[in-house]
Amino acid sequence: MAFNAGKHSAMSWTGEECAMEKALSSCRACPGKDSILSFFYVPASFCPYLNMISGSLYETSNLERGGNNRKKIEEFSRSSREKLVQSKNKMFSKFTSILQHAVEALAPSLPLQEDFVYHWKGITHYYIETSDDKAPVTDTNIPSHLEQMLDILTQEEAERESGETGPCMEYLLHHKILETLYTLGKADCPPGMKQQVLTFYTKLLAHIRQPLLPHINVHRPVQKLIRLCGEVLAAPTENEEIQFLCIVCAKLKQDPYLVNFFLENKSKRPEVKSSAAAEGGKESVLAPDTGQSQADHPGEPQAAAAAATSSPAANNNNTNNYNLVTSLLNLTKSPDGRIVVKACEGLMLLVSLPEPAAAKCLTENTELCELLTDRLVSFYKALPPSMDPLDIETVESVNWGLDVYNLKEDAAVFTGKRALISFLSWLDYCDQLIKEAQKSAAAVMAKAVRERFFVSVMEPQLMQTSEVGILTSTALLNRIIRQVTSEALLQEIVYFLLGEDKEAETPATIAQNPLRHRLIEHCDHLSDEISIMTLRLFEQLIQKPNQHILHSLVLRNLEERNYLENKPQEEREEREPLENGQPHDAVDLEEDPLFGDDLSPDSRLSGSDWLGSSPQHSPDHSKSDGKTEVHKIVNSFLCLVPDEAKSSYHVEGTGYDTYLRDAHRQFRDFCGVCQRWDWRGSPKPLEKCNLDMPFFEGHFLKVLFDRMGRILDQPYDVNLQVTAVLSKLSLLPHPHLHEYLLDPYISLAPGCRSLFSVIVRVVGDLMLRIHRIPDFTPKLLLVRKRLLGLEPEGVTYVLTDGISHLSFELTSETPSLSLFLSSQRGPQYAAGRCHCA
């Protein structure tokens, strides 16, 4: 462009004017220049600089008219001139961009490689020729050149066979273009270049199907660019940073072995070798500056120091650094919730990689465990000190990243709802992260949650003496257990609550685990609310798919079957028939004529016949279908309640047939949970059992039996929860458990009690109390209808509530479950599983 040197010095041109000159030079060389130049029509009065362009295009001298325009411009104020200059810069940028696209559209197409090289040199020439490094990158042609380079690479791959590298891609790899772009992005020159580089990397990895990360000239600059992400909190490039990191995580998920390229050896980095890094190395490398002072997070340095001393990485020479995880961890602190969710998704992809080295580095050399636990603790401490257990139990299910904030509505429902949802949401993320994680990494993260959250925070809450605090913390623990689905985290919660002991309990050892002892004692607390909530907690535990729960609470005490009387079979048979034909081990039934017919020697099932042998081997099994055995055991429970205490027959729709469908569902669910456990199918042979060892039912069953023995004196809600727990235990398909809980015919060892013997004593007390209540049967029927919602609420008595519940359990639930189980698993199995309520 031949301007008059006296009026327009080329040395004073801006970058836009230089770019315009280059574009116009291309126009002059283009065969279709006339159509190009005629395409653009801009009034000359719009800007004096357009006069220079038009004068050059048509080789006319319009500078004099431009001078008149300059005189008019000088009349404007200083602020008006600044605005005009800004509009000129924008106009030049848009005009040159449009002109360049027009040239490319009308000019003859070049080979892809030449076109690719042209665009790359267009970027490099900018840095050679420009003198204004403060102009934003959007005012240059760099974004356009980068976009054209991506389009060329995508087109080249589409035109070639799968897996074949084209000349443009080879040029990019050979000339280390990504390295150069990383350098430009790190310097952020011109301003906004880092954003453009991140976008280019992201689109390149996303659009190119062939594997690029194995190339050293790709994964090395990618690794360097990863270190730039998350350096500053709330940076203007956060959105581009998280998109770049997530596409890298997605590529690693597709080819997990590639993660080894991103486990950087810190000993090779010069900045880590310095003395300053040696003193504060872990904090400086793993926690880049996020814009927050240490005062904002006073607990984090102590937590990091504790992790450093307890982590295996402090005792070995593992020097791998997982910068990808570190950058994602930094972005989880962003004030933008969308960035946080994306960063959490990226972490979930990384923890699921099966590479052992990556899993080890993830848990030992990053602050992932600290992030999970510290945030969980902070959310828990933000909860109100007291909350209604019903609110905790009924709050809607929460999925991490999907909860919607509405502070006014949440506060209107109940105080603390927003804090509770935030806590449960982050708990759900921790649970899902551990569930998806590689096995060894999942174990480490779950153990960290146990030590840093459950032991440090929740245990003091559960051990406190304030009834309000106990009730709230127990309700929260119940909700936590209900929500957790990951096997590793559930295992650590169970160890936290019940301990890891597997030996049988004794009365002297039940207090060895203070938390376990306290929780079981809370099942028999003076406060009915605490008792009910703790019983719900154990009911929830029993339903979880964890074998150690049942072993710790019940099964380890029944393993040796020492609840059976240790006498030879011949001796027991010799002295079995006694007065009135009653067996020797019948529990207080010989005084009640209601039980005489059903407990004759002919109808009695021995302990060995109850589950172990087939029908044809026992003379007691008169029918091959097993119905006789089922009916005998069902009737043994049905006849416990006297006729005047039965109310279910007077209320339509409350018989046992109503509960058949529910029995089917419960039994199917429990069988599905227990089928993968190594439970025996038949009782352990007596000759292999240590029957001389004193029997102790265990602390848990002791408290349940004590509660069951006071069923006539307790509120209905307490009785309902006690029988619900016993029902869950009875449904578990373990032969020893069914033998001990459900078989009314076993010979109990001296001093032992079973569920049947406890109920017998309750019925004996019931018979004495019935005659003291006038009009007992109508009152009992009224209570039954009120409990079923068939009558309005009114004054009731604890005794009638207890009798109604006892009658309901023994005349409705038991027969329904018995008949269903007999039809599902055959005669012996059904006989042993008849009473599941």
N, C-alpha and C positions, 0 to 999 in steps of 0.2 A: 504494500500500500504506500504509494508515493505521496506523502503529505508535505506541505510547505514547512521546511525546517524552521523557518522564522516564527511560525505561529503555533506549530504543534511539534514539539520534540518527542521523538520516539522513546527517549529515556524516561519520559514522564507518563507513559502509558500504564494503565492498570492491567491486571491479569486478564480481565474480561476483554479489554481492547486487543490485547495480543491474541487471545483465542479467536476473537472476531476476525482479525487479520488473517489468521491461518485458515479459518473456515472460508473466507472470501477468496483466498488463494486457491483453495480446492474448487470453489465454484468456477473460477476462470478457466481451470484446466478441464472442467467437466463438459462433455459434448452437449449436455442439456442445460447449460448455464442460463440460457435465455428464459427457459420456462421456470427455472428455479428462482431467478431474480424477479421475474414478473409475478411470481406467486406471492411475494411479500409486498404489501403496500402500507406504509406508515406515513402519516402526514409529517412533512419536514418541520412543521412548527412544534411538534411534540417534544423534541429535544434537540438542542444545538448539535449534539454529537452525531445525530442522524445525518446532518448535513455533510459531515466528513465521510460517512459511509456512502451516501448517494453520490458525493463528488468523486469518490474513488471508483464507484461502480460504472458510472456513465462518463467518467473522465471530463467532467465539467467543473468549473471553479465556482463553487457556491460559498466559499469561505467568507465573502463580503457580507452575504446575507446572514451567515452564521455570526458575524461580528455584531450585526444589529441585534440578533437574539441575545448575544452575550451582554450587550448594554442593558437590555431589559432585565436580564437575570441579576445584574449588579444592583438593580433597584430594589430587589427583594431584601428582606431582613436576613440576618445570619441563620436563623432557624429555618427559614424557607429554603435557603441554599443547601443546607444539610439534608433536608427532606428530598430535594431534587436530586442530589448526588446519590442518595439511597435508591430512589426510584430508577435512576440511570443504571446503577449496578444490577438491579434486578432485571431491568429490561434487557441489558446486554446479555446476562446469563441465559434468560429465556430465549432470546432471539438467536444466540449462537447455538443453543441446544436444538432449537427447531431447524435451524439452517443445516446443522450437521446431519440430523435425521433425514432431511430432504435430500442432501447430497448422497447419503448412503442408499436412499431409496431409488434415486434416478441414475446413479453412477453404475457402470458395469460391475457385477459382483466379482469379488476377488476370491481366491482360494481361502479356505477357512483358516489355515495356518497364517497366511499373510495378514488376514483381517485381525486375527488374534494378536499377532505381534504389533500391528498398527495401534490397537487399543492399549496394549501394555506400554508401548513407547509414548503414547499420548499422556499416560500417567507420569512416566519418568521424566518426560520433557517439561512437565509442569514444574517439577521441583528444580530442574536445571535453570529454567528461564524466569520463574516468578521471583519477585522481590517483596511481595506482600504476603507474609505468612500469618497474618491475623484475620484474613478474610475467611469466613466459614466455608467448609467443604461443599456445602450446597450451592455456593455461588460459582463453583468450578464445574468442569466436565468430568471430574473423577467418578462421581456416582454413575454417570452414563457409561463411561468406559468399563467400569466393573460389571455393570449389568450386561453390556454387550459381550464381555469375556465369558460370563456364565452362560449366556445363550449359545455362544459358539461351542463351548464344551458340551453342553447338553445336546445340541444338534449333532455334533461329531459322534457322540456315543450312540445316538439313535440310528445313525447311518452305518454303524459298524456292527460286526457280530459281537455277541455277548462275551465279555471278558477281554476283548481286544483293545489295546491302548492306542489312541490316535496320536497324530503328530502334535496337536495342540496340547493334549495332556502331557505328552513327553516334554514339550517345551516348558510347561508350567513346572514339572518336576525337576528337569535338568537345570533350569535357570533359577531355581529356588525362589520362585515368585511368592510363595506363602511366607517364607522367611522375611522377604523384603516387606511384605504387607504387614507382618507382625511388628517389624521395627517402626514402620510408619504409624501403626495403630498405637503402639506404646508411647511414642512421642506425641500422638494426637495432633499431628501437623498435616494439613491445616486443621483448625478446630472442628471437631466432629468426625475426624478420620477414624478414631477407634470404633465408633458406631458403624461406619461403613465397612470396616475390616471384619467386625463380628458378623455383620449381615452376610458378607461374602463367604466367610468360612461356613456359616450355618447353611446357606443355600447350596454351597458346593457339596457338603457332606450329605445333604438331604436329597439333592437331585441326581447326583452321579451314583449309578447302581454298582459299578465295579468297586471292589474294596480299595480304598485309598489309605486307610490308617496304617496298614503294614509298611508303607513306604516311609523311609526315614525322613525324607523331605516333606512329609505330611505330618506324621505323628509328633515330630520334634517341635515344629512351630505351633501345632495344636496344643501340645503340653505347655509351651511358653505362654500361649494366649490364655490358657486355663488359669495360670497364676495371676493374670491381670484381673480376673473376674472376682467380684466380691471384695475388692480392696477398700472401697469406700462405700459406706452405708448411704442408701438413697441416692446413688449416682444417677446421672441422666441416661446412662447406658444400661441400667439394670434390666430392662426388658430384653435388649439384645443379648446381654450376658446370659440370662437364664435360658433363652432359646438356644443359644450356642451350646451351653452345658448339657441341656436335655437331649439335643441331637447327638452329642458325643455319647451320652449314656445309652441312648437307643441303639447306636452302632455297636457298643460293647455288649449289649444284651443279645444282639444278633450273632456276634462272634466273641464269646466270652474270653477266649485265649488272648485277645488283643489287649486285655486289661493289664497284662504284664508290661506293655510299653509305657504305661502310665504310673507304674510304681517307681518313682524316681529315687535314686540313691542320693541321700543328702550329703554323704561324704564327698561327692563329686562337685557339689556346688560351693564356690568359693566363699559366698556370704555366710555359709553355715560353719565354715572353718574358723571364722574370726572368734576372738575371745568373747565379744559381746554376745554372739549367738551361742557360744558354749554355756554362758551363764543363764541366759533366758531363751535358749534355743527353741524349746518346744512351744513356748508362747508366741515367739516371733514368727516361727515358720508355720505353725498350725492355726494361729489366730491373727491374721493380718489386720491392719487398722480398719475398723468399721465405722469410725467417726464417733464412737461412744467412749466415754471416759471410764476408768476403772471404778469410779464411784457409783456409776449407774448399775453395776453388777458386783457388789461387794463380795458375794459368795463364790464367784467364779474362780478367782485365783486360788482360794483354798481348796475348792473342789478339784481343780486341775493338779494342784500339788499332791492331793491325796491320791488321785488317779495315777500320777507319775510314780508314787512310791509303791502302790499296790499292783500296778500293771506289770505283766511279765516283760514288757519292753524295757523296763528300767533295769532288768537284770540280765539282758542279753545284748547281743551286738546287732540287732535288727535296726537298720538305718533307712528302711524304705519310707518314702513320704508319699502320701496319697493326696496330691493337690486337688484332684477332681472333687473328692469328698470335702476337703477343706473349703473350697470355694462355694460349694453348695451349702455347707453349714453356715458360712457367712451370710449367704443370701436368705437363709431362714430367719434372719434377724431384721429383714426389711420391713418398713412400715406398710408396704403394699401387700395386702393379703393374697393377691393373685401371684405375686412373685414367691411368697412363702409356700403356697400350695405347689407351684411348679418345682421349687427346690426340694420339697418333700417327696414328690414323685420321682425326681432324679435319684434321690437317696434310696428309694425303694427299689429302683432298677439296679443300683450298684450292689446293694446287700444281697440280692438274689443271685449274683454271679457265682458259679460253682468253683471258681479257682481258689484253692486253699491259701495261696500266698496273699491274694487280695483280701480274703476274709480275715486273715491274721493281721494284715496291715490296717484294715478297717477298724478293728477293735483295739489294737494296741497303739497305733501311731496317729490316730485322729481323736477328735473330741466328740464323736457321735454319741457314745454312752452318756457323756456329761450333758449333752444337749437334751437327750430324751428324759433323763432323770431330773435335771434342774428345772426344766419347763414343767414337768409333771408335778414337782414339789411346789413350784410357784402357783400353778393353777389350783392345787389343793388348798394351799394356805389362803387363797383368795376367797374360799367358800365361807359362808357365815358359820359362826360357832355352833349354832343350833338350827336344825331344819326338820320339817315334818317328814317322818319316814315315808308317808304315803306320797308326798311330792317327789322324793328321791326315786321311789319305786315306779311311779307312773309317768315320769317325764319321758317325752318321746325319744325313741331310739336315735342315736347320733352317729353319723358317718363323718369321718374327718374330711375337712375341706368343703363340706356341703351344708354346714349349718348357716342359717340366715340370721343376721343380727337385727333385732327389733327391740331396743332397750325398753321402750314404753310398754309394749305388750308383755314382755318378759317380766318386768317389775310388777305389772298388774296381776299376773297369775300368782306368783309367790316370790318373796324376796330371795335373791340368790340364784334365780333360774339361769340367768346369763352366765354367771360364774360356774354353775354346775354343768351347763352345756359345753362350755369351753374346756372344762376338766375332762368330761367324758369324751369329747371330740379328740383331744390329744391322747387320751388313754387308748382310744380306738386306733389312732395312728401307730402308737407304740406296739399295740397288739398285732396289727397287720404287718408292720415292719418286721417284727420278730417271726411272724408266721411265714413270711416270704423269704426270710434270710437263709443263707447257707447254714448248715446245721451247727457248725462250731461257732460261727458268729452269733447265731440265735441264742446259743447257750450262754455266751459271754454277756450279751445285751440283757437277757432275762435275769441273769444273776446280778447285774448292775442295778436293774430296777428293784430287785428284792432288797439289796443292801442299802441303796441310796434313798428309796422311797418307802417301802413297806417297813423295814426294820427301823430306819431313822425317823420316819414321820408317823406312820400309821400305828406302830406298836405302842408308843406312849399314849395315843388317843384311845386305843382299845383297853389299855391297862389303867386308865384313870378311874377315879371314884365318883365323879359327877355323873348322875344318872342321865342328864340331858346329853352330856358329851358321849357317854357310852352308847346311847340310843342312836345318835346321829352318826357316829363313826361305824357302828355295826351295820346300819342301813347303807352307808356308802360302801362298806366292804362287800355287802351282799350284792349291790349293784355292780361293783367291779367284777366279782366272780361270775355273775350272770353274763357279763359282756365279753369276758376274755374267751378267745377261741384258740389262740396259739398254744401248741403243746408245751413248748419250752417255758413260756411265761406261766402257764397254769401249774406246771411242775414246781416252779420256784415259789409260787403262792402257796401251794399245798405244803411244801417243806417249811415255809414261814409259819403257817398256821398250826400244823400238826407235828412238825419235827420229822426227822428221818429214821427214827427207831423202827425196827422191824420185829424185835423180840416181843413175846407176850407180856402184857401188863401185869403188875402186882399192885396191891394196895399201897405199897411203900414207894412205888416208882411213878405214880400218876402225877405227881407234882414236879417231876424233873424238868418238864417243859412248862415254864410259867404261863406263856400265852395260851397254849393248848388247854391247860388246866383251867385258866380263867374263863375262856370261852365256853367250855363245857359246863362250868359252874353257873354261867349266866343263863343256861337253859333252865335252871331252877332258881332264878333270881326272885327277890322279893317283889320287884316291879314286874307285873304281868307283861307290860309293853316290851321290856328288855328280854324277857323269856321268849315271847313270841317272835321277836325279831331275830334272836340268836338261833331259835329252832328253824326259822326260815333260812338262815344262813347255812345251817348244816343240811337242810333239805336240798338247797341249791348245790352244795358240795357233792352230795351223794349222787346227783344226776349228771355230774361232769364226767367226761370220759378219761378218768385217771384211776388206775388200779390201786395206787398207794393210799388214796382216800379211804377206800373200804377196808384195805388191809390194816391201816392204822386205827380206824375207829372200831372195827368189829372182828374181822376175820382172823387176825393174828392170835386172838384169845380163844378161838374155836378150832384151831388147827389140829390139836391133839385129841379133840372130842372128849376131854376129861370132865365134861358136864354129865357124862353117862356114869351110871353106877358101876364101880369096878368089882364085879362079882362074876364068877363063872356062870355060863348060861344054864348049866344043869341045876345049880343052886337056886337061881332065880326062878326056874320053871317049877322046882319042887315047892317053893314057898309062895308061888304067885297066887293061887286061889286061896282067898281068906274068907272072912266072915261076909255073908250075903253075896258071895261070889265076886267081891271086888278085888282087883289086883293090889299088890302090896304098895306099889308106888303111886296109886291114885291119890290126888291131892285134895284132901278134905271133902271128898264127894260121897263118902259112905254115909254121912249124916243127912244127906239131902235125897229124898226119894225121886227127885226129878232126873237124877243121873244114873239110877240103878240099872235100867234096861240097856242103855247104850254102851256101858262100860263092862259088860260081861267078858269072861275070858274068850268066848267065841268071836267076839267082835274086835278084840284087841290086836293091834299090829305091832310086832316087835320092831326094835330099832333097825335091825338088819334087813327086815322085809320092807321097811318103809320106802327105801330108795334103791337098795342094792340089788335085789334079786328079781327075777322075772315072775309073772303071775303064776305060771304053771309049777314053779318050784315051791310054792307056799300053799298050804291047805286053806289059809285064810282068804285067798283070792278066789271067790266062788264064781266070778264072772271074768271072762277074758277081756272084756272091754273096760274094766277098771271102774265101772260106775259104783259098784258096791263100796269100794274103798273110799271113793270121793264122798259119797253120801255119808259114810260113817264119820269121816273127819268133819264134814260140814255140819252134821247133826250134833257132833260133840261141842261145837261152838254155839250152834243155834239154841241148844237146850240149856245153855248156861243162864240165859235171861229168863226169868219166870214170865208166865203169860200176862200177869197183871202189869208188868213193866215193859211190855212190847207195845209200840205205838205205830209201827210202820204199816201194820195190816189195816189200821183204821184210816189211813190217808192214801188215797188213790195215787198211783204212779210213783210210789216210793219203795217198791219191792226190789229184789236183787236183779230182776230182769232189766230194770232201767239202767243198770251200770255195766251191762255186758259190753257195750261198745267202748266205753271208757277203759274197761279192763283190757280189751283187745289192743287198744292203742298204747297203753302204758307198758304192757308186757312186750309188745313188738319193739318199742323204743329201747327198752332195757336190754333185750336180747341183741339188738344191733350194736349197742355200746359195748357189751361184755364179750362178744363172740371172738374178739382178737386177743383176749387175755388167756393165760395158761391156767385156767381153772379146771379142776378135776371134774369128771362127769359123774362120779359116784363117791360116796364117803370114803375117807381113808380107812383101810382095814384096822380093826381094833387091835390085832396083834402087833401092829406097827405104831400104835398110839401109846403115849406115856400117860396112862390113866391114873398113875399114882401122884402126879403133880397136882397140887391144889388148884381148884378152878376159880377163876375170877372173870366175871363177864366183861370187865373193862369199864373204864370210867364213863364212857358214853352210854352204853346200855344200862349201866347202873342208874344214871340220872333219868333215862327214859322210863325204866321200870318204876322208879320212885314216883315220877310224875303220873304214870299210868295207874299206880296204886292209889293216887289221890284224885281220881277222875270225878268222884262224887262231890268233891269239895272245891273244885276249880271252876273258873269261868269257862263258858262254852268255847270261846276263841282259843284258849290255851289247850283245851282237850282236842280241839280240831287239829291244831298244829302238831301236838304230840302224836296222834294217830296218823297224821300225814307222813311224818318221818318214819314211823314203824311200817307204814304201808310201802314206802319206797324201799326200805330194807328188805321187806318180805318179797318184793318183786324180783330181786336180784337172783339170777339163776346159779346159786352156789349151794351144793348139797348140805354142807355143814350149817349154813345159815338157815335153810329151810327146816332141817332136822331140829335145830334148837328153838326156832321161833314158832314153828307151825305144827309140829307133831305132838299131839296131846298124849301119846301113848309111850313115849320114851321113859326109861327108868332113870330119873335124875339122881345124881350123886348127892349124898347128904349135904344139906346147907345150900344147895343150888336152887335157883328159881328160873323159870322160863316165862315166856309171855302168857302161856296158858295158865300156869300156876298163879301169876299175878292177877289175871282176870278172875280166876276162881275165888280168890280172897276178896276182890272187889264185889263180886256177886254175893258172897256171904255177908258182907257189910250191908249191901243193898237190901237183902231180905229182912235184916233187922230194922232198917229205917222205913221201909214201905209202910209198915203198920202204924207208924207214928203220924202219918200225913192223912188227914181226912179228905175224902173225895179224891183219892190219889189218881185214879185212872183218867177222869175228865181233865184234871189239871195237867197231867202229863200230855194228853192229846192236844190241849191248847198250846202248850209250850212247843210241841212238835210243829204245829201249824204256824206258829209265829216264827220259828227258826227257818221254815220253808217260805216265809213271806205270804202265807195264805191268810193270816190274821194280822190286824194292826198290833203295833208294839204296845206292851204294857208291863206291869210288874211281874217279874219272874224270880225264881229262886235258884240258887246255885245247884242245889240237890236235884231239882227237876231237870235242869239243863244237863247235868252230868248223866242222869239216868236216860234221858232222851238220846244223848250222844252215844252212850254205851249200847243202848238198844239198836240204834241206827247202824253202828259199826258191825254188830254181831248178827243182825238180821237182814241187812241189805248188801253191804259191800262184800262180806265174806262169801255168801252163796254165789253171787255173780262171778267173782273172780275164780272161785273153785270150779264152777261148771265150764267156764271158758278155758281155763288151763287144762282141764281134763280132756277137752276136745282137741287141744293143740298138740300136746306132747305125750299122750299115752297114759296108761293107768298109774304106773309108779310115779312118773313125773308129776302128774296131776295130783296124786294123793299128797305129795310133799309140798305142793305149792297152792294149797286150797285157800289158805287164809292170808290174803295180801293186804288186808286193812289193819 
